[in-house]
Amino acid sequence: MRVKLSIIIPIYNVQDYLAACLDSVIDTDSSDYEIIAVNDGSTDRSPLILEEYAGKFPGLVKPVTTPNGGLGHARNTGIALASGEYLMFLDSDDTLAPGAVREMLDALDGGFDVGVFDFVTVDVQGKELRYDRGCERGGDFLFSDFPALLLSPPNAVNKLWRKSLFTESGIRFPDRQWFEDLATIPRLYLRAGTIRYLARPWYRYLRRPGSITNNAGIERNREMLTAIQTVCDDYSARGVSDEYRDELEAMAAYHELLTSSTRVNLLDPRSLVQDALLEDFTARFPHWRENPYLHTWPKKHRLLVSLIVHRQRLLLHGLLKLNELKKGG
């Protein structure tokens, strides 16, 4: 039986969530897909749980263990082992919606290179907190017809990828680097043929208690600069950086300023990482104020950007803390 889909699950110390994740991708009525579960050097009970599922579903759940190398390394290991024509990445603390695997397999007619679907954010009780469309354009399209796709979240997980996009381009996720999706997904778009929006809420993203946003991680926000550099260098090498300048600029503004800068400011308004992010963005895109996408941003986003570029960091910090209190954070 031809393998149509390889579901790649990187696993690292998720003993409390792994069983639910694996349960969500088990479909014993389907034989045209595989689950490649990459144990990335877990030190908790995750390997035992994985071994149990591999024994219960031989041939379907295919376990592999590697020394800890990070999310990108685990995904790349899965890509190398995948037999499917298409790939799907699933984080091991998240799940797929009931029936999603069968619906995905039915959707794989070979007529697209990237299939984009919706995702739902849920809490640990399963309560739905937020619904996000995967794409703002329906049907089939080419990236050149809708470059604003660069402004959508660059998630690897809410998509079906033709495997040849990776194997023929040589593109892989960076090892041990934050923002690995941002460094990778925009480059795959550039090489894709048909992109199809599949308006189905297949991915369920778990909002776990606690957060990785702590003081020890502040410096790692500098890795945003590497991700942006990787994408811009690739577009330049392929001779299309001018064609997609507005989209690249708006993408960088969102991730370097609205995302990383505000994350750092919320943790430490005096951190010099904010200077690095701002200086990288303004040096790379000196005419950013003319960007048509930024003019359409909500007023609150434009206010945040204004505070960031004018280095009004204590005021920015106060507004961000106030917003956290309003959300109950």
C-alpha positions as CSV (number, residue, x, y, z in Angstrom):
1,M,0.0,0.0,0.0
2,R,1.4,3.4,-1.0
3,V,2.0,5.7,2.0
4,K,0.2,8.9,1.2
5,L,1.0,10.8,4.5
6,S,3.7,10.7,7.1
7,I,2.8,12.4,10.4
8,I,6.0,13.5,12.1
9,I,5.9,14.0,15.9
10,P,8.9,15.3,17.7
11,I,8.8,14.2,21.4
12,Y,10.6,15.7,24.3
13,N,9.5,15.3,27.9
14,V,5.8,15.4,27.3
15,Q,4.7,12.5,29.4
16,D,1.5,14.2,30.5
17,Y,0.4,15.0,26.9
18,L,1.8,12.3,24.7
19,A,-0.9,9.7,25.0
20,A,-3.6,12.2,24.0
21,C,-1.4,13.3,21.0
22,L,-0.9,9.7,19.8
23,D,-4.6,8.8,20.3
24,S,-5.6,11.7,18.1
25,V,-3.6,10.3,15.1
26,I,-4.5,6.6,15.4
27,D,-6.9,5.5,12.7
28,T,-7.0,1.8,12.5
29,D,-9.3,1.9,9.5
30,S,-6.7,3.6,7.4
31,S,-3.5,1.9,6.1
32,D,-2.1,4.6,3.8
33,Y,-0.3,6.7,6.4
34,E,2.4,6.3,9.0
35,I,3.3,8.0,12.3
36,I,7.0,8.8,12.7
37,A,7.5,9.5,16.4
38,V,10.9,11.0,17.1
39,N,12.0,10.7,20.8
40,D,14.4,13.6,21.0
41,G,16.3,12.4,24.1
42,S,13.5,12.5,26.6
43,T,14.3,12.0,30.2
44,D,10.8,11.4,31.5
45,R,8.3,8.6,30.8
46,S,7.7,9.7,27.2
47,P,9.9,6.8,25.8
48,L,7.9,4.2,27.7
49,I,4.6,5.7,26.5
50,L,5.9,5.7,22.9
51,E,7.1,2.1,23.2
52,E,3.7,1.0,24.4
53,Y,2.0,2.6,21.4
54,A,4.5,1.2,19.0
55,G,3.9,-2.3,20.4
56,K,0.1,-1.8,20.2
57,F,0.1,-0.4,16.7
58,P,3.1,-2.1,14.9
59,G,3.7,-0.8,11.4
60,L,1.7,2.4,12.1
61,V,3.6,4.0,14.9
62,K,7.3,4.0,13.9
63,P,9.5,5.1,16.8
64,V,13.0,6.5,16.6
65,T,15.2,7.8,19.3
66,T,18.0,10.4,18.9
67,P,20.2,12.3,21.3
68,N,18.6,15.6,22.2
69,G,19.0,18.0,19.3
70,G,16.0,20.2,19.5
71,L,12.7,20.5,17.6
72,G,14.3,21.3,14.2
73,H,16.6,18.3,14.5
74,A,13.8,16.0,15.4
75,R,11.7,17.1,12.5
76,N,14.6,16.7,10.1
77,T,15.1,13.2,11.4
78,G,11.4,12.5,10.6
79,I,11.7,13.9,7.1
80,A,14.6,11.6,6.4
81,L,12.7,8.6,7.5
82,A,9.3,9.5,5.9
83,S,7.8,7.3,3.2
84,G,4.8,9.4,2.5
85,E,4.2,11.6,-0.5
86,Y,3.0,14.3,1.9
87,L,4.3,15.3,5.4
88,M,2.4,16.7,8.4
89,F,4.1,18.0,11.5
90,L,2.4,17.6,14.9
91,D,3.8,18.9,18.2
92,S,3.6,16.3,20.9
93,D,1.6,18.3,23.4
94,D,-1.0,19.1,20.7
95,T,-3.7,17.0,19.1
96,L,-5.6,16.6,15.9
97,A,-9.4,16.9,15.8
98,P,-11.5,13.7,15.8
99,G,-11.6,12.3,12.3
100,A,-8.9,14.6,11.0
101,V,-6.5,11.9,9.8
102,R,-9.1,10.3,7.5
103,E,-10.2,13.8,6.2
104,M,-6.6,14.7,5.5
105,L,-6.0,11.5,3.6
106,D,-9.2,12.1,1.6
107,A,-7.9,15.6,0.7
108,L,-4.6,14.3,-0.7
109,D,-5.4,14.2,-4.4
110,G,-1.9,15.2,-5.4
111,G,-3.1,18.5,-6.8
112,F,-1.3,20.8,-4.4
113,D,2.1,21.2,-2.9
114,V,1.0,22.9,0.3
115,G,-2.4,22.4,2.0
116,V,-3.2,25.0,4.7
117,F,-5.8,24.3,7.3
118,D,-7.2,26.0,10.4
119,F,-6.3,25.6,14.1
120,V,-8.1,25.9,17.3
121,T,-6.4,26.9,20.6
122,V,-7.6,24.9,23.6
123,D,-6.8,24.7,27.3
124,V,-5.9,21.6,29.3
125,Q,-9.6,20.9,29.9
126,G,-10.2,20.9,26.1
127,K,-12.2,24.2,26.2
128,E,-11.8,26.1,22.9
129,L,-10.2,29.5,23.5
130,R,-9.6,30.7,19.9
131,Y,-10.2,29.8,16.3
132,D,-7.7,30.9,13.7
133,R,-8.0,30.6,9.9
134,G,-4.9,29.2,8.3
135,C,-5.2,31.4,5.3
136,E,-7.0,34.5,4.2
137,R,-7.5,33.4,0.6
138,G,-9.7,30.5,-0.4
139,G,-9.3,27.7,-2.9
140,D,-6.1,27.1,-5.0
141,F,-3.5,29.8,-5.6
142,L,0.1,30.4,-6.3
143,F,2.3,32.2,-3.8
144,S,3.1,34.9,-6.5
145,D,-0.6,35.6,-6.7
146,F,-1.0,36.0,-2.9
147,P,2.3,37.0,-1.3
148,A,0.5,38.3,1.7
149,L,0.7,34.7,2.9
150,L,4.0,35.8,4.3
151,L,2.0,37.8,6.9
152,S,0.1,34.8,8.2
153,P,1.7,32.9,11.1
154,P,4.6,30.8,9.7
155,N,3.5,27.6,11.4
156,A,4.8,24.3,10.1
157,V,2.1,22.4,11.9
158,N,-1.2,23.5,10.3
159,K,-0.2,22.4,6.8
160,L,0.2,19.4,4.6
161,W,3.6,19.5,2.7
162,R,4.5,17.6,-0.4
163,K,7.7,15.9,0.7
164,S,9.6,16.8,-2.5
165,L,9.5,20.5,-1.4
166,F,12.1,19.5,1.2
167,T,14.0,16.8,-0.6
168,E,14.4,18.7,-3.9
169,S,15.3,22.0,-2.3
170,G,17.5,20.7,0.5
171,I,15.7,23.0,3.0
172,R,15.5,21.7,6.5
173,F,14.6,23.2,9.9
174,P,17.6,24.8,11.7
175,D,18.9,22.8,14.7
176,R,18.7,24.3,18.2
177,Q,17.4,27.6,17.0
178,W,14.3,29.5,18.2
179,F,12.0,30.7,15.4
180,E,12.8,27.6,13.3
181,D,9.4,27.9,11.5
182,L,10.0,31.5,10.5
183,A,13.4,30.6,9.1
184,T,11.9,27.8,7.0
185,I,8.3,28.2,6.0
186,P,8.6,31.4,3.9
187,R,11.4,29.7,1.9
188,L,9.2,26.7,1.1
189,Y,6.4,29.0,-0.1
190,L,8.8,30.4,-2.7
191,R,9.3,26.9,-4.1
192,A,5.8,25.6,-4.0
193,G,3.4,25.2,-6.9
194,T,-0.2,25.2,-6.0
195,I,-1.2,26.1,-2.5
196,R,-4.6,25.1,-1.3
197,Y,-6.6,26.4,1.6
198,L,-8.5,23.5,3.3
199,A,-11.0,25.2,5.5
200,R,-11.0,22.6,8.2
201,P,-10.2,23.0,12.0
202,W,-7.9,19.9,12.1
203,Y,-5.2,21.2,14.4
204,R,-5.8,21.7,18.1
205,Y,-3.1,23.7,19.8
206,L,-2.8,23.3,23.6
207,R,-2.2,26.4,25.7
208,R,-0.3,24.8,28.5
209,P,0.1,26.3,32.0
210,G,3.3,28.3,32.4
211,S,5.4,29.7,29.7
212,I,8.9,29.6,28.2
213,T,9.0,33.3,28.4
214,N,11.3,33.8,31.3
215,N,14.4,35.9,32.0
216,A,16.7,33.1,31.0
217,G,15.2,33.1,27.5
218,I,15.5,36.8,26.8
219,E,18.8,36.6,25.0
220,R,17.5,33.9,22.7
221,N,15.2,36.5,21.1
222,R,18.4,37.6,19.3
223,E,17.9,34.4,17.2
224,M,15.0,36.2,15.5
225,L,17.7,38.2,13.6
226,T,19.1,34.9,12.3
227,A,15.7,33.7,11.1
228,I,14.9,37.0,9.3
229,Q,18.4,37.0,7.8
230,T,18.0,33.4,6.5
231,V,14.7,34.3,4.7
232,C,15.9,37.6,3.3
233,D,19.1,36.0,2.0
234,D,17.2,33.2,0.3
235,Y,14.8,35.6,-1.4
236,S,17.7,37.7,-2.5
237,A,19.6,34.7,-3.9
238,R,16.6,33.7,-6.0
239,G,16.3,37.3,-7.3
240,V,12.9,38.1,-5.9
241,S,13.7,40.3,-2.8
242,D,12.5,43.4,-4.6
243,E,9.3,41.7,-5.9
244,Y,8.4,40.7,-2.3
245,R,9.9,43.7,-0.5
246,D,6.7,44.9,1.0
247,E,5.7,41.5,2.3
248,L,9.2,40.7,3.7
249,E,9.3,44.1,5.4
250,A,5.9,43.7,7.0
251,M,6.8,40.2,8.0
252,A,10.0,41.4,9.7
253,A,8.2,44.3,11.4
254,Y,5.7,42.0,12.9
255,H,8.2,39.4,14.2
256,E,11.1,41.6,15.2
257,L,9.0,44.5,16.7
258,L,5.5,43.4,17.6
259,T,6.5,39.9,18.7
260,S,10.1,39.7,19.9
261,S,10.5,43.3,21.1
262,T,7.3,43.3,23.1
263,R,8.1,39.8,24.6
264,V,11.5,41.1,25.7
265,N,10.1,44.4,27.0
266,L,7.4,42.6,29.1
267,L,10.1,40.6,30.8
268,D,12.8,43.3,31.1
269,P,12.1,46.8,29.8
270,R,15.8,47.7,30.1
271,S,17.1,44.7,28.1
272,L,19.5,45.6,25.3
273,V,18.0,42.9,23.1
274,Q,15.4,45.5,22.2
275,D,18.2,47.6,20.7
276,A,19.5,44.7,18.6
277,L,16.0,43.9,17.2
278,L,15.2,47.5,16.4
279,E,18.5,48.3,14.8
280,D,18.5,45.2,12.7
281,F,15.0,46.0,11.4
282,T,15.6,49.6,10.6
283,A,18.9,49.0,9.0
284,R,17.4,46.2,6.8
285,F,14.3,48.2,5.9
286,P,15.1,51.9,6.2
287,H,11.9,53.0,4.3
288,W,9.6,50.8,6.4
289,R,7.2,53.8,7.2
290,E,6.1,53.7,3.6
291,N,5.0,50.1,3.8
292,P,1.3,49.7,2.7
293,Y,0.7,46.7,5.0
294,L,1.7,48.5,8.1
295,H,-0.8,51.3,7.3
296,T,-3.6,48.8,7.6
297,W,-2.5,47.4,11.0
298,P,-4.9,48.0,13.9
299,K,-4.3,51.2,15.8
300,K,-3.0,49.4,18.9
301,H,-0.3,47.7,16.8
302,R,0.8,51.0,15.3
303,L,0.9,52.5,18.7
304,L,3.2,49.7,20.0
305,V,5.5,50.1,17.0
306,S,5.7,53.9,17.6
307,L,6.7,53.3,21.2
308,I,9.3,50.7,20.2
309,V,10.9,52.9,17.5
310,H,11.0,55.9,19.8
311,R,12.4,53.8,22.6
312,Q,9.6,54.7,25.1
313,R,10.2,51.4,26.9
314,L,8.9,52.1,30.3
315,L,5.6,53.4,28.9
316,L,5.5,50.3,26.6
317,H,6.1,48.1,29.5
318,G,3.3,49.7,31.5
319,L,0.8,49.2,28.6
320,L,1.9,45.6,28.1
321,K,1.5,44.8,31.8
322,L,-1.9,46.5,31.8
323,N,-3.0,44.3,28.9
324,E,-1.8,41.2,30.7
325,L,-3.9,42.2,33.7
326,K,-7.0,42.7,31.5
327,K,-6.5,39.2,30.0
328,G,-6.1,37.7,33.5
329,G,-2.5,36.8,32.7
